[in-house]
Amino acid sequence: MKKEQIEKMSFEELVKKTKTYKMATIVLSVLVLIMFVTSFFSYQENGVSFSVFLPLFFLPMVLTNRMTFLKLQKELKSRQKD
């Protein structure tokens, strides 16, 4: 999400987007954690396969959501001070 788009949002939109990104980040993090655990057990039973590396492909998505959430939260805090 571009910074200029964040600055153009209303306060209510920021609150809504922040809640959405927070929930999405939590859900994605839990899913990737579950994928890491299952890939670990898969690795122990079957050795190296594609499923072992699958959580690594989803990790950037979690990090991107987290960074966007932090930007939204920062903008929200700056507007609350005003």
PDB file of N, CA, C and O in Angstrom:
ATOM      1  N   MET A   1       0.852  -1.170   0.000  1.00  0.00           N
ATOM      2  CA  MET A   1       0.000   0.000   0.000  1.00  0.00           C
ATOM      3  C   MET A   1       0.899   1.233   0.000  1.00  0.00           C
ATOM      4  O   MET A   1       1.815   1.349   0.814  1.00  0.00           O
ATOM      5  N   LYS A   2       0.624   2.143  -0.918  1.00  0.00           N
ATOM      6  CA  LYS A   2       1.452   3.333  -1.034  1.00  0.00           C
ATOM      7  C   LYS A   2       1.157   4.297   0.104  1.00  0.00           C
ATOM      8  O   LYS A   2       0.039   4.366   0.614  1.00  0.00           O
ATOM      9  N   LYS A   3       2.195   5.045   0.492  1.00  0.00           N
ATOM     10  CA  LYS A   3       2.051   5.980   1.595  1.00  0.00           C
ATOM     11  C   LYS A   3       1.035   7.073   1.270  1.00  0.00           C
ATOM     12  O   LYS A   3       0.281   7.502   2.143  1.00  0.00           O
ATOM     13  N   GLU A   4       1.015   7.518   0.028  1.00  0.00           N
ATOM     14  CA  GLU A   4       0.078   8.584  -0.338  1.00  0.00           C
ATOM     15  C   GLU A   4      -1.367   8.109  -0.234  1.00  0.00           C
ATOM     16  O   GLU A   4      -2.252   8.905   0.080  1.00  0.00           O
ATOM     17  N   GLN A   5      -1.624   6.830  -0.491  1.00  0.00           N
ATOM     18  CA  GLN A   5      -2.972   6.312  -0.345  1.00  0.00           C
ATOM     19  C   GLN A   5      -3.369   6.280   1.120  1.00  0.00           C
ATOM     20  O   GLN A   5      -4.519   6.563   1.456  1.00  0.00           O
ATOM     21  N   ILE A   6      -2.451   5.945   1.982  1.00  0.00           N
ATOM     22  CA  ILE A   6      -2.729   5.896   3.414  1.00  0.00           C
ATOM     23  C   ILE A   6      -3.062   7.291   3.932  1.00  0.00           C
ATOM     24  O   ILE A   6      -3.966   7.457   4.751  1.00  0.00           O
ATOM     25  N   GLU A   7      -2.339   8.276   3.460  1.00  0.00           N
ATOM     26  CA  GLU A   7      -2.568   9.645   3.920  1.00  0.00           C
ATOM     27  C   GLU A   7      -3.904  10.200   3.440  1.00  0.00           C
ATOM     28  O   GLU A   7      -4.456  11.098   4.076  1.00  0.00           O
ATOM     29  N   LYS A   8      -4.428   9.691   2.344  1.00  0.00           N
ATOM     30  CA  LYS A   8      -5.694  10.180   1.803  1.00  0.00           C
ATOM     31  C   LYS A   8      -6.904   9.516   2.453  1.00  0.00           C
ATOM     32  O   LYS A   8      -8.031   9.973   2.260  1.00  0.00           O
ATOM     33  N   MET A   9      -6.693   8.459   3.213  1.00  0.00           N
ATOM     34  CA  MET A   9      -7.809   7.750   3.844  1.00  0.00           C
ATOM     35  C   MET A   9      -8.394   8.557   4.991  1.00  0.00           C
ATOM     36  O   MET A   9      -7.700   9.323   5.660  1.00  0.00           O
ATOM     37  N   SER A  10      -9.678   8.365   5.196  1.00  0.00           N
ATOM     38  CA  SER A  10     -10.311   9.005   6.351  1.00  0.00           C
ATOM     39  C   SER A  10      -9.948   8.223   7.607  1.00  0.00           C
ATOM     40  O   SER A  10      -9.413   7.117   7.532  1.00  0.00           O
ATOM     41  N   PHE A  11     -10.242   8.805   8.750  1.00  0.00           N
ATOM     42  CA  PHE A  11      -9.906   8.166  10.025  1.00  0.00           C
ATOM     43  C   PHE A  11     -10.640   6.837  10.181  1.00  0.00           C
ATOM     44  O   PHE A  11     -10.062   5.858  10.654  1.00  0.00           O
ATOM     45  N   GLU A  12     -11.913   6.803   9.785  1.00  0.00           N
ATOM     46  CA  GLU A  12     -12.713   5.581   9.901  1.00  0.00           C
ATOM     47  C   GLU A  12     -12.169   4.481   8.996  1.00  0.00           C
ATOM     48  O   GLU A  12     -12.136   3.311   9.379  1.00  0.00           O
ATOM     49  N   GLU A  13     -11.740   4.865   7.784  1.00  0.00           N
ATOM     50  CA  GLU A  13     -11.152   3.885   6.870  1.00  0.00           C
ATOM     51  C   GLU A  13      -9.859   3.315   7.439  1.00  0.00           C
ATOM     52  O   GLU A  13      -9.583   2.121   7.316  1.00  0.00           O
ATOM     53  N   LEU A  14      -9.069   4.191   8.066  1.00  0.00           N
ATOM     54  CA  LEU A  14      -7.819   3.728   8.682  1.00  0.00           C
ATOM     55  C   LEU A  14      -8.079   2.728   9.796  1.00  0.00           C
ATOM     56  O   LEU A  14      -7.389   1.713   9.897  1.00  0.00           O
ATOM     57  N   VAL A  15      -9.062   3.006  10.628  1.00  0.00           N
ATOM     58  CA  VAL A  15      -9.395   2.098  11.728  1.00  0.00           C
ATOM     59  C   VAL A  15      -9.838   0.752  11.161  1.00  0.00           C
ATOM     60  O   VAL A  15      -9.414  -0.298  11.643  1.00  0.00           O
ATOM     61  N   LYS A  16     -10.681   0.783  10.150  1.00  0.00           N
ATOM     62  CA  LYS A  16     -11.189  -0.448   9.545  1.00  0.00           C
ATOM     63  C   LYS A  16     -10.060  -1.246   8.891  1.00  0.00           C
ATOM     64  O   LYS A  16      -9.963  -2.458   9.088  1.00  0.00           O
ATOM     65  N   LYS A  17      -9.211  -0.576   8.119  1.00  0.00           N
ATOM     66  CA  LYS A  17      -8.086  -1.252   7.455  1.00  0.00           C
ATOM     67  C   LYS A  17      -7.109  -1.814   8.469  1.00  0.00           C
ATOM     68  O   LYS A  17      -6.579  -2.908   8.278  1.00  0.00           O
ATOM     69  N   THR A  18      -6.862  -1.076   9.554  1.00  0.00           N
ATOM     70  CA  THR A  18      -5.939  -1.551  10.577  1.00  0.00           C
ATOM     71  C   THR A  18      -6.455  -2.837  11.212  1.00  0.00           C
ATOM     72  O   THR A  18      -5.696  -3.785  11.410  1.00  0.00           O
ATOM     73  N   LYS A  19      -7.740  -2.867  11.529  1.00  0.00           N
ATOM     74  CA  LYS A  19      -8.326  -4.077  12.110  1.00  0.00           C
ATOM     75  C   LYS A  19      -8.261  -5.242  11.127  1.00  0.00           C
ATOM     76  O   LYS A  19      -7.963  -6.373  11.512  1.00  0.00           O
ATOM     77  N   THR A  20      -8.538  -4.961   9.867  1.00  0.00           N
ATOM     78  CA  THR A  20      -8.509  -6.008   8.849  1.00  0.00           C
ATOM     79  C   THR A  20      -7.109  -6.578   8.678  1.00  0.00           C
ATOM     80  O   THR A  20      -6.930  -7.795   8.645  1.00  0.00           O
ATOM     81  N   TYR A  21      -6.116  -5.699   8.567  1.00  0.00           N
ATOM     82  CA  TYR A  21      -4.743  -6.156   8.395  1.00  0.00           C
ATOM     83  C   TYR A  21      -4.229  -6.879   9.640  1.00  0.00           C
ATOM     84  O   TYR A  21      -3.446  -7.824   9.532  1.00  0.00           O
ATOM     85  N   LYS A  22      -4.661  -6.443  10.805  1.00  0.00           N
ATOM     86  CA  LYS A  22      -4.242  -7.119  12.035  1.00  0.00           C
ATOM     87  C   LYS A  22      -4.764  -8.557  12.048  1.00  0.00           C
ATOM     88  O   LYS A  22      -4.015  -9.492  12.330  1.00  0.00           O
ATOM     89  N   MET A  23      -6.040  -8.727  11.744  1.00  0.00           N
ATOM     90  CA  MET A  23      -6.633 -10.063  11.742  1.00  0.00           C
ATOM     91  C   MET A  23      -6.019 -10.928  10.644  1.00  0.00           C
ATOM     92  O   MET A  23      -5.725 -12.101  10.871  1.00  0.00           O
ATOM     93  N   ALA A  24      -5.825 -10.356   9.458  1.00  0.00           N
ATOM     94  CA  ALA A  24      -5.241 -11.113   8.351  1.00  0.00           C
ATOM     95  C   ALA A  24      -3.821 -11.555   8.676  1.00  0.00           C
ATOM     96  O   ALA A  24      -3.432 -12.678   8.356  1.00  0.00           O
ATOM     97  N   THR A  25      -3.046 -10.681   9.307  1.00  0.00           N
ATOM     98  CA  THR A  25      -1.677 -11.022   9.670  1.00  0.00           C
ATOM     99  C   THR A  25      -1.640 -12.127  10.709  1.00  0.00           C
ATOM    100  O   THR A  25      -0.805 -13.028  10.627  1.00  0.00           O
ATOM    101  N   ILE A  26      -2.526 -12.070  11.675  1.00  0.00           N
ATOM    102  CA  ILE A  26      -2.577 -13.111  12.702  1.00  0.00           C
ATOM    103  C   ILE A  26      -2.955 -14.455  12.082  1.00  0.00           C
ATOM    104  O   ILE A  26      -2.327 -15.476  12.366  1.00  0.00           O
ATOM    105  N   VAL A  27      -3.978 -14.448  11.240  1.00  0.00           N
ATOM    106  CA  VAL A  27      -4.430 -15.697  10.619  1.00  0.00           C
ATOM    107  C   VAL A  27      -3.340 -16.279   9.722  1.00  0.00           C
ATOM    108  O   VAL A  27      -3.068 -17.478   9.779  1.00  0.00           O
ATOM    109  N   LEU A  28      -2.716 -15.442   8.897  1.00  0.00           N
ATOM    110  CA  LEU A  28      -1.641 -15.914   8.031  1.00  0.00           C
ATOM    111  C   LEU A  28      -0.457 -16.436   8.829  1.00  0.00           C
ATOM    112  O   LEU A  28       0.149 -17.442   8.460  1.00  0.00           O
ATOM    113  N   SER A  29      -0.125 -15.758   9.918  1.00  0.00           N
ATOM    114  CA  SER A  29       0.992 -16.203  10.750  1.00  0.00           C
ATOM    115  C   SER A  29       0.720 -17.577  11.358  1.00  0.00           C
ATOM    116  O   SER A  29       1.603 -18.433  11.396  1.00  0.00           O
ATOM    117  N   VAL A  30      -0.492 -17.777  11.828  1.00  0.00           N
ATOM    118  CA  VAL A  30      -0.857 -19.074  12.408  1.00  0.00           C
ATOM    119  C   VAL A  30      -0.809 -20.161  11.344  1.00  0.00           C
ATOM    120  O   VAL A  30      -0.303 -21.255  11.592  1.00  0.00           O
ATOM    121  N   LEU A  31      -1.332 -19.862  10.164  1.00  0.00           N
ATOM    122  CA  LEU A  31      -1.316 -20.852   9.086  1.00  0.00           C
ATOM    123  C   LEU A  31       0.105 -21.211   8.657  1.00  0.00           C
ATOM    124  O   LEU A  31       0.408 -22.383   8.431  1.00  0.00           O
ATOM    125  N   VAL A  32       0.971 -20.215   8.546  1.00  0.00           N
ATOM    126  CA  VAL A  32       2.359 -20.485   8.170  1.00  0.00           C
ATOM    127  C   VAL A  32       3.063 -21.263   9.277  1.00  0.00           C
ATOM    128  O   VAL A  32       3.885 -22.133   8.990  1.00  0.00           O
ATOM    129  N   LEU A  33       2.759 -20.968  10.517  1.00  0.00           N
ATOM    130  CA  LEU A  33       3.339 -21.728  11.622  1.00  0.00           C
ATOM    131  C   LEU A  33       2.901 -23.191  11.557  1.00  0.00           C
ATOM    132  O   LEU A  33       3.711 -24.098  11.749  1.00  0.00           O
ATOM    133  N   ILE A  34       1.623 -23.410  11.286  1.00  0.00           N
ATOM    134  CA  ILE A  34       1.129 -24.788  11.133  1.00  0.00           C
ATOM    135  C   ILE A  34       1.825 -25.478   9.960  1.00  0.00           C
ATOM    136  O   ILE A  34       2.166 -26.659  10.033  1.00  0.00           O
ATOM    137  N   MET A  35       2.029 -24.726   8.885  1.00  0.00           N
ATOM    138  CA  MET A  35       2.730 -25.293   7.736  1.00  0.00           C
ATOM    139  C   MET A  35       4.163 -25.653   8.082  1.00  0.00           C
ATOM    140  O   MET A  35       4.662 -26.684   7.632  1.00  0.00           O
ATOM    141  N   PHE A  36       4.839 -24.822   8.875  1.00  0.00           N
ATOM    142  CA  PHE A  36       6.201 -25.140   9.302  1.00  0.00           C
ATOM    143  C   PHE A  36       6.235 -26.421  10.130  1.00  0.00           C
ATOM    144  O   PHE A  36       7.112 -27.265   9.941  1.00  0.00           O
ATOM    145  N   VAL A  37       5.290 -26.563  11.037  1.00  0.00           N
ATOM    146  CA  VAL A  37       5.249 -27.758  11.890  1.00  0.00           C
ATOM    147  C   VAL A  37       4.987 -29.007  11.056  1.00  0.00           C
ATOM    148  O   VAL A  37       5.667 -30.021  11.212  1.00  0.00           O
ATOM    149  N   THR A  38       4.004 -28.927  10.175  1.00  0.00           N
ATOM    150  CA  THR A  38       3.701 -30.107   9.351  1.00  0.00           C
ATOM    151  C   THR A  38       4.830 -30.425   8.379  1.00  0.00           C
ATOM    152  O   THR A  38       5.096 -31.596   8.108  1.00  0.00           O
ATOM    153  N   SER A  39       5.494 -29.410   7.854  1.00  0.00           N
ATOM    154  CA  SER A  39       6.619 -29.678   6.952  1.00  0.00           C
ATOM    155  C   SER A  39       7.797 -30.280   7.712  1.00  0.00           C
ATOM    156  O   SER A  39       8.554 -31.075   7.154  1.00  0.00           O
ATOM    157  N   PHE A  40       7.956 -29.912   8.967  1.00  0.00           N
ATOM    158  CA  PHE A  40       9.018 -30.509   9.782  1.00  0.00           C
ATOM    159  C   PHE A  40       8.773 -32.009   9.956  1.00  0.00           C
ATOM    160  O   PHE A  40       9.685 -32.819   9.792  1.00  0.00           O
ATOM    161  N   PHE A  41       7.532 -32.366  10.290  1.00  0.00           N
ATOM    162  CA  PHE A  41       7.216 -33.781  10.451  1.00  0.00           C
ATOM    163  C   PHE A  41       7.268 -34.520   9.112  1.00  0.00           C
ATOM    164  O   PHE A  41       7.665 -35.684   9.057  1.00  0.00           O
ATOM    165  N   SER A  42       6.874 -33.855   8.054  1.00  0.00           N
ATOM    166  CA  SER A  42       6.961 -34.447   6.723  1.00  0.00           C
ATOM    167  C   SER A  42       8.413 -34.693   6.347  1.00  0.00           C
ATOM    168  O   SER A  42       8.737 -35.715   5.743  1.00  0.00           O
ATOM    169  N   TYR A  43       9.276 -33.768   6.698  1.00  0.00           N
ATOM    170  CA  TYR A  43      10.699 -33.917   6.424  1.00  0.00           C
ATOM    171  C   TYR A  43      11.284 -35.111   7.177  1.00  0.00           C
ATOM    172  O   TYR A  43      12.088 -35.863   6.627  1.00  0.00           O
ATOM    173  N   GLN A  44      10.882 -35.280   8.422  1.00  0.00           N
ATOM    174  CA  GLN A  44      11.407 -36.395   9.209  1.00  0.00           C
ATOM    175  C   GLN A  44      10.948 -37.742   8.660  1.00  0.00           C
ATOM    176  O   GLN A  44      11.698 -38.717   8.708  1.00  0.00           O
ATOM    177  N   GLU A  45       9.725 -37.806   8.142  1.00  0.00           N
ATOM    178  CA  GLU A  45       9.209 -39.070   7.619  1.00  0.00           C
ATOM    179  C   GLU A  45       9.658 -39.351   6.190  1.00  0.00           C
ATOM    180  O   GLU A  45      10.056 -40.474   5.879  1.00  0.00           O
ATOM    181  N   ASN A  46       9.600 -38.349   5.318  1.00  0.00           N
ATOM    182  CA  ASN A  46       9.815 -38.571   3.886  1.00  0.00           C
ATOM    183  C   ASN A  46      11.094 -37.956   3.340  1.00  0.00           C
ATOM    184  O   ASN A  46      11.447 -38.208   2.188  1.00  0.00           O
ATOM    185  N   GLY A  47      11.781 -37.174   4.114  1.00  0.00           N
ATOM    186  CA  GLY A  47      12.964 -36.483   3.610  1.00  0.00           C
ATOM    187  C   GLY A  47      12.571 -35.190   2.918  1.00  0.00           C
ATOM    188  O   GLY A  47      11.487 -34.652   3.143  1.00  0.00           O
ATOM    189  N   VAL A  48      13.462 -34.705   2.079  1.00  0.00           N
ATOM    190  CA  VAL A  48      13.243 -33.423   1.414  1.00  0.00           C
ATOM    191  C   VAL A  48      12.238 -33.594   0.268  1.00  0.00           C
ATOM    192  O   VAL A  48      12.393 -34.452  -0.600  1.00  0.00           O
ATOM    193  N   SER A  49      11.216 -32.757   0.297  1.00  0.00           N
ATOM    194  CA  SER A  49      10.238 -32.718  -0.788  1.00  0.00           C
ATOM    195  C   SER A  49       9.765 -31.277  -0.940  1.00  0.00           C
ATOM    196  O   SER A  49      10.204 -30.389  -0.208  1.00  0.00           O
ATOM    197  N   PHE A  50       8.874 -31.055  -1.890  1.00  0.00           N
ATOM    198  CA  PHE A  50       8.377 -29.707  -2.136  1.00  0.00           C
ATOM    199  C   PHE A  50       7.639 -29.147  -0.919  1.00  0.00           C
ATOM    200  O   PHE A  50       7.712 -27.949  -0.646  1.00  0.00           O
ATOM    201  N   SER A  51       6.936 -30.004  -0.192  1.00  0.00           N
ATOM    202  CA  SER A  51       6.136 -29.539   0.945  1.00  0.00           C
ATOM    203  C   SER A  51       7.001 -28.984   2.074  1.00  0.00           C
ATOM    204  O   SER A  51       6.512 -28.228   2.914  1.00  0.00           O
ATOM    205  N   VAL A  52       8.273 -29.351   2.100  1.00  0.00           N
ATOM    206  CA  VAL A  52       9.175 -28.823   3.123  1.00  0.00           C
ATOM    207  C   VAL A  52       9.423 -27.331   2.891  1.00  0.00           C
ATOM    208  O   VAL A  52       9.554 -26.565   3.845  1.00  0.00           O
ATOM    209  N   PHE A  53       9.486 -26.926   1.633  1.00  0.00           N
ATOM    210  CA  PHE A  53       9.797 -25.535   1.297  1.00  0.00           C
ATOM    211  C   PHE A  53       8.553 -24.661   1.149  1.00  0.00           C
ATOM    212  O   PHE A  53       8.669 -23.443   1.009  1.00  0.00           O
ATOM    213  N   LEU A  54       7.389 -25.253   1.178  1.00  0.00           N
ATOM    214  CA  LEU A  54       6.148 -24.512   0.974  1.00  0.00           C
ATOM    215  C   LEU A  54       5.952 -23.357   1.962  1.00  0.00           C
ATOM    216  O   LEU A  54       5.548 -22.277   1.529  1.00  0.00           O
ATOM    217  N   PRO A  55       6.215 -23.520   3.260  1.00  0.00           N
ATOM    218  CA  PRO A  55       6.039 -22.377   4.173  1.00  0.00           C
ATOM    219  C   PRO A  55       6.945 -21.190   3.846  1.00  0.00           C
ATOM    220  O   PRO A  55       6.590 -20.045   4.126  1.00  0.00           O
ATOM    221  N   LEU A  56       8.092 -21.452   3.265  1.00  0.00           N
ATOM    222  CA  LEU A  56       9.008 -20.365   2.921  1.00  0.00           C
ATOM    223  C   LEU A  56       8.440 -19.474   1.823  1.00  0.00           C
ATOM    224  O   LEU A  56       8.768 -18.290   1.750  1.00  0.00           O
ATOM    225  N   PHE A  57       7.587 -20.040   0.969  1.00  0.00           N
ATOM    226  CA  PHE A  57       6.972 -19.249  -0.096  1.00  0.00           C
ATOM    227  C   PHE A  57       5.881 -18.327   0.441  1.00  0.00           C
ATOM    228  O   PHE A  57       5.599 -17.291  -0.162  1.00  0.00           O
ATOM    229  N   PHE A  58       5.269 -18.687   1.558  1.00  0.00           N
ATOM    230  CA  PHE A  58       4.208 -17.876   2.138  1.00  0.00           C
ATOM    231  C   PHE A  58       4.719 -16.870   3.164  1.00  0.00           C
ATOM    232  O   PHE A  58       3.983 -15.963   3.552  1.00  0.00           O
ATOM    233  N   LEU A  59       5.941 -17.011   3.602  1.00  0.00           N
ATOM    234  CA  LEU A  59       6.518 -16.107   4.589  1.00  0.00           C
ATOM    235  C   LEU A  59       6.568 -14.650   4.119  1.00  0.00           C
ATOM    236  O   LEU A  59       6.259 -13.765   4.916  1.00  0.00           O
ATOM    237  N   PRO A  60       6.940 -14.354   2.864  1.00  0.00           N
ATOM    238  CA  PRO A  60       6.926 -12.943   2.422  1.00  0.00           C
ATOM    239  C   PRO A  60       5.547 -12.307   2.483  1.00  0.00           C
ATOM    240  O   PRO A  60       5.437 -11.104   2.719  1.00  0.00           O
ATOM    241  N   MET A  61       4.498 -13.087   2.276  1.00  0.00           N
ATOM    242  CA  MET A  61       3.152 -12.552   2.355  1.00  0.00           C
ATOM    243  C   MET A  61       2.838 -12.099   3.779  1.00  0.00           C
ATOM    244  O   MET A  61       2.209 -11.061   3.980  1.00  0.00           O
ATOM    245  N   VAL A  62       3.275 -12.874   4.758  1.00  0.00           N
ATOM    246  CA  VAL A  62       3.078 -12.508   6.162  1.00  0.00           C
ATOM    247  C   VAL A  62       3.860 -11.237   6.481  1.00  0.00           C
ATOM    248  O   VAL A  62       3.348 -10.332   7.139  1.00  0.00           O
ATOM    249  N   LEU A  63       5.090 -11.178   6.015  1.00  0.00           N
ATOM    250  CA  LEU A  63       5.922 -10.007   6.294  1.00  0.00           C
ATOM    251  C   LEU A  63       5.371  -8.744   5.623  1.00  0.00           C
ATOM    252  O   LEU A  63       5.420  -7.662   6.207  1.00  0.00           O
ATOM    253  N   THR A  64       4.853  -8.876   4.413  1.00  0.00           N
ATOM    254  CA  THR A  64       4.252  -7.733   3.719  1.00  0.00           C
ATOM    255  C   THR A  64       3.024  -7.224   4.462  1.00  0.00           C
ATOM    256  O   THR A  64       2.847  -6.018   4.633  1.00  0.00           O
ATOM    257  N   ASN A  65       2.176  -8.151   4.902  1.00  0.00           N
ATOM    258  CA  ASN A  65       0.996  -7.743   5.671  1.00  0.00           C
ATOM    259  C   ASN A  65       1.408  -7.065   6.969  1.00  0.00           C
ATOM    260  O   ASN A  65       0.799  -6.074   7.372  1.00  0.00           O
ATOM    261  N   ARG A  66       2.417  -7.580   7.615  1.00  0.00           N
ATOM    262  CA  ARG A  66       2.887  -7.003   8.883  1.00  0.00           C
ATOM    263  C   ARG A  66       3.404  -5.575   8.665  1.00  0.00           C
ATOM    264  O   ARG A  66       3.104  -4.675   9.449  1.00  0.00           O
ATOM    265  N   MET A  67       4.173  -5.381   7.606  1.00  0.00           N
ATOM    266  CA  MET A  67       4.708  -4.048   7.329  1.00  0.00           C
ATOM    267  C   MET A  67       3.581  -3.058   7.002  1.00  0.00           C
ATOM    268  O   MET A  67       3.622  -1.908   7.439  1.00  0.00           O
ATOM    269  N   THR A  68       2.595  -3.494   6.251  1.00  0.00           N
ATOM    270  CA  THR A  68       1.454  -2.627   5.933  1.00  0.00           C
ATOM    271  C   THR A  68       0.671  -2.300   7.190  1.00  0.00           C
ATOM    272  O   THR A  68       0.250  -1.159   7.383  1.00  0.00           O
ATOM    273  N   PHE A  69       0.471  -3.297   8.052  1.00  0.00           N
ATOM    274  CA  PHE A  69      -0.223  -3.071   9.317  1.00  0.00           C
ATOM    275  C   PHE A  69       0.517  -2.036  10.159  1.00  0.00           C
ATOM    276  O   PHE A  69      -0.108  -1.149  10.740  1.00  0.00           O
ATOM    277  N   LEU A  70       1.833  -2.140  10.228  1.00  0.00           N
ATOM    278  CA  LEU A  70       2.614  -1.179  11.016  1.00  0.00           C
ATOM    279  C   LEU A  70       2.520   0.231  10.431  1.00  0.00           C
ATOM    280  O   LEU A  70       2.466   1.204  11.184  1.00  0.00           O
ATOM    281  N   LYS A  71       2.501   0.358   9.096  1.00  0.00           N
ATOM    282  CA  LYS A  71       2.354   1.673   8.470  1.00  0.00           C
ATOM    283  C   LYS A  71       0.991   2.270   8.779  1.00  0.00           C
ATOM    284  O   LYS A  71       0.877   3.456   9.088  1.00  0.00           O
ATOM    285  N   LEU A  72      -0.048   1.435   8.692  1.00  0.00           N
ATOM    286  CA  LEU A  72      -1.399   1.916   9.003  1.00  0.00           C
ATOM    287  C   LEU A  72      -1.502   2.347  10.469  1.00  0.00           C
ATOM    288  O   LEU A  72      -2.104   3.373  10.786  1.00  0.00           O
ATOM    289  N   GLN A  73      -0.912   1.561  11.340  1.00  0.00           N
ATOM    290  CA  GLN A  73      -0.952   1.872  12.764  1.00  0.00           C
ATOM    291  C   GLN A  73      -0.194   3.168  13.062  1.00  0.00           C
ATOM    292  O   GLN A  73      -0.628   3.967  13.892  1.00  0.00           O
ATOM    293  N   LYS A  74       0.926   3.369  12.391  1.00  0.00           N
ATOM    294  CA  LYS A  74       1.710   4.591  12.574  1.00  0.00           C
ATOM    295  C   LYS A  74       0.910   5.812  12.131  1.00  0.00           C
ATOM    296  O   LYS A  74       0.893   6.830  12.823  1.00  0.00           O
ATOM    297  N   GLU A  75       0.250   5.713  10.986  1.00  0.00           N
ATOM    298  CA  GLU A  75      -0.580   6.821  10.490  1.00  0.00           C
ATOM    299  C   GLU A  75      -1.749   7.084  11.430  1.00  0.00           C
ATOM    300  O   GLU A  75      -2.107   8.236  11.677  1.00  0.00           O
ATOM    301  N   LEU A  76      -2.336   6.027  11.945  1.00  0.00           N
ATOM    302  CA  LEU A  76      -3.461   6.162  12.872  1.00  0.00           C
ATOM    303  C   LEU A  76      -3.030   6.878  14.153  1.00  0.00           C
ATOM    304  O   LEU A  76      -3.746   7.745  14.654  1.00  0.00           O
ATOM    305  N   LYS A  77      -1.871   6.517  14.676  1.00  0.00           N
ATOM    306  CA  LYS A  77      -1.360   7.173  15.883  1.00  0.00           C
ATOM    307  C   LYS A  77      -1.016   8.636  15.627  1.00  0.00           C
ATOM    308  O   LYS A  77      -1.225   9.488  16.489  1.00  0.00           O
ATOM    309  N   SER A  78      -0.493   8.921  14.446  1.00  0.00           N
ATOM    310  CA  SER A  78      -0.148  10.325  14.152  1.00  0.00           C
ATOM    311  C   SER A  78      -1.406  11.183  14.047  1.00  0.00           C
ATOM    312  O   SER A  78      -1.379  12.361  14.401  1.00  0.00           O
ATOM    313  N   ARG A  79      -2.497  10.612  13.570  1.00  0.00           N
ATOM    314  CA  ARG A  79      -3.755  11.376  13.469  1.00  0.00           C
ATOM    315  C   ARG A  79      -4.438  11.516  14.821  1.00  0.00           C
ATOM    316  O   ARG A  79      -5.164  12.485  15.045  1.00  0.00           O
ATOM    317  N   GLN A  80      -4.221  10.575  15.719  1.00  0.00           N
ATOM    318  CA  GLN A  80      -4.831  10.682  17.034  1.00  0.00           C
ATOM    319  C   GLN A  80      -4.175  11.771  17.858  1.00  0.00           C
ATOM    320  O   GLN A  80      -4.823  12.343  18.734  1.00  0.00           O
ATOM    321  N   LYS A  81      -2.922  12.075  17.609  1.00  0.00           N
ATOM    322  CA  LYS A  81      -2.222  13.129  18.332  1.00  0.00           C
ATOM    323  C   LYS A  81      -2.743  14.508  17.951  1.00  0.00           C
ATOM    324  O   LYS A  81      -2.731  15.436  18.760  1.00  0.00           O
ATOM    325  N   ASP A  82      -3.203  14.631  16.701  1.00  0.00           N
ATOM    326  CA  ASP A  82      -3.678  15.937  16.201  1.00  0.00           C
ATOM    327  C   ASP A  82      -4.993  16.330  16.799  1.00  0.00           C
ATOM    328  O   ASP A  82      -5.521  17.395  16.482  1.00  0.00           O
TER     329      ASP A  82
END
